Amino acid sequence: MSEDIKSRVFSLLNKANIVLTETEAGQLEITDMGLGQIEVEGLQLVTYINNESYCAKELILLPNQTCPEHLHPPIGEKPGKKETFRCRMGTVYLYVEGEETASPSTSPPKGKEKYYTAKKEITLNPGEQFTILPGVKHWFKAGEEGAIVSEFSTTSRDEYDIFTDPSIKRV
C-alpha cells in the first residue's frame, strides 16, 4: 500500500473532520482496480459495517480520481445493491444511466471513454445525496480538491460488481 496515498487519504478525512478509530484506519482499502494508475482510476474506502441487511462506508477520492463504471447485479434471488451517496467533502460528479447531460462538468479518463457509457450527470456537493438503484451502471469522479462520500447501502458484495472495462480486477 502506497504510504503517499495513505497519507493523502488521512489528510482528506482530517479536512472533512471524519474521525476513524485505530481499527478502522487499519482497515483502509486502497485499490487501483488492477489498472496500475491509482491517481486516475481507483478508490480508497473504509467499511464501517457490512452485514446481511445493510452496509456503511466512506469512499475517499483523490483529486480528479475516477471510480470506474460498474453496476451491482442481482445475486440469486436478491436484487443488486441499492446505495445512497452523500457527499461529505469536495465535489463528486456522479454519472448514471439516463438522459445524457449536454455539457458535463468532467469527462472519463483519456483513452477509456468506451468504458464509460453512463452519461447523466449528478453533481454532489457537501450535504447533497443521491440514491443509485440496483442494476444501474454508474461511475463517479472527484473534483479538483478530492472528495469524500458516505455510502449507505444494502449489503455490499463487491466481488459480484460488473465493470464495463473487462480488465478491471476489483477483488
Contacts in CASP RR format, 6 or more apart in sequence:
PFRMAT RR
TARGET T0000
AUTHOR 0000-0000-0000
METHOD contacts of the structure
MODEL  1
MSEDIKSRVFSLLNKANIVLTETEAGQLEITDMGLGQIEVEGLQLVTYIN
NESYCAKELILLPNQTCPEHLHPPIGEKPGKKETFRCRMGTVYLYVEGEE
TASPSTSPPKGKEKYYTAKKEITLNPGEQFTILPGVKHWFKAGEEGAIVS
EFSTTSRDEYDIFTDPSIKRV
1 28 0 8 1.000
1 30 0 8 1.000
2 30 0 8 1.000
2 38 0 8 1.000
5 30 0 8 1.000
5 38 0 8 1.000
5 44 0 8 1.000
5 62 0 8 1.000
6 28 0 8 1.000
6 30 0 8 1.000
8 62 0 8 1.000
9 28 0 8 1.000
9 30 0 8 1.000
9 44 0 8 1.000
9 60 0 8 1.000
9 62 0 8 1.000
10 25 0 8 1.000
12 60 0 8 1.000
12 62 0 8 1.000
12 89 0 8 1.000
12 146 0 8 1.000
12 148 0 8 1.000
13 19 0 8 1.000
13 20 0 8 1.000
13 58 0 8 1.000
13 60 0 8 1.000
13 148 0 8 1.000
15 89 0 8 1.000
16 88 0 8 1.000
16 89 0 8 1.000
16 148 0 8 1.000
18 58 0 8 1.000
18 88 0 8 1.000
18 148 0 8 1.000
20 46 0 8 1.000
24 46 0 8 1.000
24 48 0 8 1.000
25 46 0 8 1.000
27 46 0 8 1.000
27 47 0 8 1.000
28 44 0 8 1.000
28 45 0 8 1.000
28 46 0 8 1.000
29 43 0 8 1.000
29 44 0 8 1.000
29 45 0 8 1.000
29 46 0 8 1.000
29 47 0 8 1.000
30 38 0 8 1.000
30 44 0 8 1.000
31 38 0 8 1.000
31 42 0 8 1.000
31 43 0 8 1.000
31 44 0 8 1.000
31 45 0 8 1.000
31 170 0 8 1.000
32 38 0 8 1.000
32 41 0 8 1.000
32 42 0 8 1.000
33 41 0 8 1.000
33 42 0 8 1.000
33 43 0 8 1.000
33 68 0 8 1.000
33 163 0 8 1.000
33 168 0 8 1.000
33 169 0 8 1.000
33 170 0 8 1.000
34 167 0 8 1.000
34 168 0 8 1.000
34 169 0 8 1.000
35 41 0 8 1.000
35 42 0 8 1.000
35 165 0 8 1.000
35 167 0 8 1.000
35 168 0 8 1.000
37 109 0 8 1.000
38 62 0 8 1.000
38 65 0 8 1.000
39 62 0 8 1.000
39 64 0 8 1.000
39 65 0 8 1.000
40 64 0 8 1.000
40 65 0 8 1.000
40 66 0 8 1.000
40 109 0 8 1.000
41 65 0 8 1.000
41 66 0 8 1.000
41 67 0 8 1.000
41 68 0 8 1.000
41 109 0 8 1.000
41 112 0 8 1.000
42 65 0 8 1.000
42 66 0 8 1.000
42 67 0 8 1.000
42 68 0 8 1.000
43 59 0 8 1.000
43 60 0 8 1.000
43 61 0 8 1.000
43 65 0 8 1.000
43 67 0 8 1.000
44 59 0 8 1.000
44 60 0 8 1.000
44 61 0 8 1.000
44 62 0 8 1.000
45 57 0 8 1.000
45 58 0 8 1.000
45 59 0 8 1.000
45 60 0 8 1.000
46 57 0 8 1.000
46 58 0 8 1.000
46 60 0 8 1.000
47 55 0 8 1.000
47 56 0 8 1.000
47 57 0 8 1.000
47 156 0 8 1.000
48 56 0 8 1.000
48 57 0 8 1.000
48 58 0 8 1.000
49 55 0 8 1.000
49 56 0 8 1.000
50 56 0 8 1.000
50 57 0 8 1.000
50 155 0 8 1.000
50 156 0 8 1.000
51 155 0 8 1.000
52 155 0 8 1.000
53 154 0 8 1.000
53 155 0 8 1.000
54 152 0 8 1.000
54 153 0 8 1.000
54 154 0 8 1.000
54 155 0 8 1.000
55 81 0 8 1.000
55 151 0 8 1.000
55 152 0 8 1.000
55 153 0 8 1.000
55 154 0 8 1.000
55 155 0 8 1.000
55 156 0 8 1.000
56 150 0 8 1.000
56 151 0 8 1.000
56 152 0 8 1.000
56 153 0 8 1.000
57 150 0 8 1.000
57 151 0 8 1.000
57 153 0 8 1.000
57 156 0 8 1.000
58 88 0 8 1.000
58 148 0 8 1.000
58 149 0 8 1.000
58 150 0 8 1.000
58 151 0 8 1.000
59 67 0 8 1.000
59 85 0 8 1.000
59 148 0 8 1.000
59 149 0 8 1.000
59 150 0 8 1.000
59 151 0 8 1.000
60 147 0 8 1.000
60 148 0 8 1.000
61 67 0 8 1.000
61 92 0 8 1.000
61 140 0 8 1.000
61 141 0 8 1.000
61 142 0 8 1.000
61 143 0 8 1.000
61 146 0 8 1.000
61 147 0 8 1.000
61 148 0 8 1.000
61 149 0 8 1.000
62 142 0 8 1.000
62 146 0 8 1.000
63 142 0 8 1.000
63 143 0 8 1.000
63 144 0 8 1.000
63 145 0 8 1.000
63 146 0 8 1.000
64 106 0 8 1.000
64 141 0 8 1.000
64 142 0 8 1.000
64 143 0 8 1.000
64 144 0 8 1.000
64 146 0 8 1.000
65 141 0 8 1.000
65 142 0 8 1.000
65 146 0 8 1.000
66 108 0 8 1.000
66 109 0 8 1.000
66 139 0 8 1.000
66 140 0 8 1.000
66 141 0 8 1.000
66 142 0 8 1.000
67 139 0 8 1.000
67 140 0 8 1.000
67 141 0 8 1.000
68 112 0 8 1.000
68 115 0 8 1.000
68 116 0 8 1.000
68 139 0 8 1.000
68 163 0 8 1.000
68 164 0 8 1.000
68 165 0 8 1.000
68 168 0 8 1.000
69 95 0 8 1.000
69 115 0 8 1.000
69 116 0 8 1.000
69 117 0 8 1.000
69 118 0 8 1.000
69 137 0 8 1.000
69 138 0 8 1.000
69 139 0 8 1.000
69 163 0 8 1.000
69 164 0 8 1.000
69 165 0 8 1.000
70 137 0 8 1.000
70 138 0 8 1.000
70 139 0 8 1.000
70 161 0 8 1.000
70 162 0 8 1.000
70 163 0 8 1.000
70 164 0 8 1.000
70 168 0 8 1.000
70 170 0 8 1.000
71 135 0 8 1.000
71 136 0 8 1.000
71 137 0 8 1.000
71 138 0 8 1.000
71 161 0 8 1.000
71 162 0 8 1.000
72 80 0 8 1.000
72 81 0 8 1.000
72 82 0 8 1.000
72 83 0 8 1.000
72 134 0 8 1.000
72 135 0 8 1.000
72 157 0 8 1.000
72 160 0 8 1.000
72 161 0 8 1.000
72 162 0 8 1.000
73 80 0 8 1.000
73 134 0 8 1.000
73 135 0 8 1.000
73 160 0 8 1.000
73 161 0 8 1.000
73 162 0 8 1.000
74 80 0 8 1.000
74 134 0 8 1.000
74 135 0 8 1.000
75 157 0 8 1.000
75 160 0 8 1.000
78 155 0 8 1.000
79 134 0 8 1.000
79 135 0 8 1.000
79 154 0 8 1.000
80 134 0 8 1.000
80 135 0 8 1.000
80 154 0 8 1.000
81 134 0 8 1.000
81 153 0 8 1.000
81 154 0 8 1.000
81 155 0 8 1.000
81 156 0 8 1.000
81 157 0 8 1.000
82 131 0 8 1.000
82 132 0 8 1.000
82 133 0 8 1.000
82 134 0 8 1.000
82 153 0 8 1.000
82 154 0 8 1.000
83 131 0 8 1.000
83 132 0 8 1.000
83 151 0 8 1.000
83 152 0 8 1.000
83 153 0 8 1.000
83 154 0 8 1.000
84 129 0 8 1.000
84 130 0 8 1.000
84 131 0 8 1.000
84 132 0 8 1.000
84 151 0 8 1.000
84 152 0 8 1.000
84 153 0 8 1.000
85 92 0 8 1.000
85 94 0 8 1.000
85 124 0 8 1.000
85 129 0 8 1.000
85 130 0 8 1.000
85 131 0 8 1.000
85 132 0 8 1.000
85 140 0 8 1.000
85 149 0 8 1.000
85 150 0 8 1.000
85 151 0 8 1.000
86 124 0 8 1.000
86 127 0 8 1.000
86 128 0 8 1.000
86 129 0 8 1.000
86 149 0 8 1.000
86 150 0 8 1.000
86 151 0 8 1.000
86 152 0 8 1.000
87 124 0 8 1.000
87 125 0 8 1.000
87 126 0 8 1.000
87 127 0 8 1.000
87 128 0 8 1.000
87 129 0 8 1.000
87 147 0 8 1.000
87 148 0 8 1.000
87 149 0 8 1.000
88 126 0 8 1.000
88 127 0 8 1.000
88 148 0 8 1.000
88 149 0 8 1.000
88 150 0 8 1.000
89 126 0 8 1.000
89 145 0 8 1.000
89 146 0 8 1.000
89 147 0 8 1.000
89 148 0 8 1.000
90 125 0 8 1.000
90 126 0 8 1.000
90 142 0 8 1.000
90 143 0 8 1.000
90 145 0 8 1.000
90 146 0 8 1.000
90 147 0 8 1.000
90 148 0 8 1.000
91 123 0 8 1.000
91 124 0 8 1.000
91 125 0 8 1.000
91 142 0 8 1.000
91 143 0 8 1.000
91 144 0 8 1.000
91 145 0 8 1.000
91 146 0 8 1.000
91 147 0 8 1.000
92 123 0 8 1.000
92 124 0 8 1.000
92 140 0 8 1.000
92 141 0 8 1.000
92 142 0 8 1.000
92 143 0 8 1.000
92 147 0 8 1.000
92 149 0 8 1.000
93 104 0 8 1.000
93 105 0 8 1.000
93 106 0 8 1.000
93 121 0 8 1.000
93 122 0 8 1.000
93 123 0 8 1.000
93 124 0 8 1.000
93 140 0 8 1.000
93 141 0 8 1.000
93 142 0 8 1.000
93 143 0 8 1.000
94 121 0 8 1.000
94 122 0 8 1.000
94 123 0 8 1.000
94 124 0 8 1.000
94 130 0 8 1.000
94 132 0 8 1.000
94 138 0 8 1.000
94 139 0 8 1.000
94 140 0 8 1.000
95 104 0 8 1.000
95 116 0 8 1.000
95 118 0 8 1.000
95 119 0 8 1.000
95 120 0 8 1.000
95 121 0 8 1.000
95 122 0 8 1.000
95 138 0 8 1.000
95 139 0 8 1.000
95 140 0 8 1.000
95 141 0 8 1.000
96 118 0 8 1.000
96 120 0 8 1.000
96 122 0 8 1.000
96 132 0 8 1.000
96 136 0 8 1.000
96 137 0 8 1.000
96 138 0 8 1.000
97 117 0 8 1.000
97 118 0 8 1.000
97 120 0 8 1.000
97 136 0 8 1.000
97 137 0 8 1.000
97 138 0 8 1.000
98 118 0 8 1.000
98 119 0 8 1.000
98 120 0 8 1.000
99 120 0 8 1.000
100 119 0 8 1.000
100 120 0 8 1.000
101 119 0 8 1.000
101 120 0 8 1.000
101 121 0 8 1.000
104 119 0 8 1.000
104 121 0 8 1.000
105 121 0 8 1.000
105 123 0 8 1.000
106 141 0 8 1.000
106 143 0 8 1.000
107 113 0 8 1.000
108 115 0 8 1.000
108 116 0 8 1.000
108 139 0 8 1.000
112 165 0 8 1.000
115 163 0 8 1.000
115 164 0 8 1.000
115 165 0 8 1.000
116 139 0 8 1.000
116 164 0 8 1.000
117 137 0 8 1.000
117 164 0 8 1.000
118 136 0 8 1.000
118 137 0 8 1.000
118 138 0 8 1.000
118 139 0 8 1.000
122 130 0 8 1.000
124 130 0 8 1.000
124 149 0 8 1.000
132 138 0 8 1.000
134 154 0 8 1.000
137 164 0 8 1.000
140 149 0 8 1.000
158 170 0 8 1.000
158 171 0 8 1.000
159 170 0 8 1.000
159 171 0 8 1.000
161 170 0 8 1.000
163 170 0 8 1.000
END
